[in-house]
Amino acid sequence: MSTKSILIAGVGGQGTLLASRILGNLFLDSGYDVKISEVHGMAQRGGSVVTHVKYGEKVFSPLIEPGSADVLLAFEKMEAVRWIHYLQDDGMAIVNTQEIDPMPVILGMQQYPRDLDELLVKLCTNSVTIDALSVAQDLGNIRVVNTILMGALARYLDIETDKWEKAIKSAVPPRTIDINLRAFYSGYNGTNDGILT
């Protein structure tokens, strides 16, 4: 198969790095060559974090060039807009509707943009949004936003759910396996009202 690429974008503390480990485990277990590269913005919690994930029969470099990603998995709305130019023309964006104020907004120097939804529609014709934070709150653990988004992604990748389960179990602490699997299937099945639009 040709090489496929997924760009994961979010902010520190959202679990983007755990998500990349889950994907790495998943693709390796599915027989693919996989390369992952993590790029950190600000070092402290809350800074921009981007992970390049490429998989296929043979992958020579983990880095995704602008305009070449098959999927953008955005954990935060502004990060989706910031990195949308990495998507290829027919690529898919899966966007968490969560809004996290960056430092300039927290300090009162700027305002969080209010036109991001319209911008996303203009910039990407093939996108889905998911209110993963609300789903996580309904499940009783806001730290499972990442596995909810993994479930939403799994709907569009041709890999059996039992392999996703195995990848999740190998990446999360044992005591959190049950809640993470419930979160994954909430994202996969769209079981909460309005989860996927």
VENDA-V646522 format. One line per field, one symbol per residue. phi: phi as a letter, one per 40 degrees, with the letter a starting at -180 (. if undefined). psi: psi as a letter, one per 40 degrees, with the letter a starting at -180 (. if undefined). burial: + if it has 9 or more other C-alpha atoms within 8 Angstrom, else -. A space follows every 10 residues. Layout:
phi->???
psi->???
burial->???
This chain:
phi->.ccbbbbbba bdgcgcccdc cdcdcccccc gccabbbbbb ccccdhccbb bcbbaicabc accccdgbcc bbbbcacccc ccbcccccdb cbbbbcccbb ccddcdcgca bcdbbccccc cccacbabba cccccccccg acccdccccc cccccbbcbc ccccdcccdc bbddcbcccc cccdcccccg ccdgcbb
psi->iihiihhhha iheefddddd ddddddddde eihihhhhhh bhdiheihhh hhhhiadhhd iehhiheehd hhhheidddd ddedeeiide ihhhhheihh hiddddeedi ihhefddddd dddhegiiih gdddddddee heeedddddd dddddeighi ddddddddde diideedddd ddddddddef dihedh.
burial->--++++++++ ++-+++-+++ +++++++++- -+++++++-+ -----+++++ +++++++++- -+++-+++++ ++++++++++ +-++-+++-- ++++++++-- ---++----- -----+--++ +--+--++++ +++-+++-+- -+-+++++++ ++++------ --+++++++- ++----+-++ +-++++++-+ ----+--
